[in-house]
Amino acid sequence: MADTVRSGASTARMRLDPLDGRQLLCFEAEVHLEQNGDFVQAKLDLTQWGAPLDAGGFAGVRLIVRSNGEP
C-alpha cells in the first residue's frame, strides 16, 4: 500500500476480517492532500511468491465494495 508517486502523506492498511461467514480483505485508507497526496494504492499477489496466475478457467472478476459513505 502506498502513496509514493508524488511523495504524498496518505496512509492505508489491509487486514482479513470475517463478514457474513466469509473472509474478506478490508482495505482502509486516509487520504491526505498535504504534500500532494490524493490517492492510495494496493497490490495483492494472487498466487504464492508472485507467480503468474492462469485465469483461463475464470469468466471475470467479482469485486464487492462497501464504503463508509465519506466522499
Secondary structure, DSSP 4 states (H G I P E B T S, - for coil): -B-TTTT---EEEEEEEEETTEEEEEEEEE---GGG----B----SSGGGPPP--TT-S---------S--
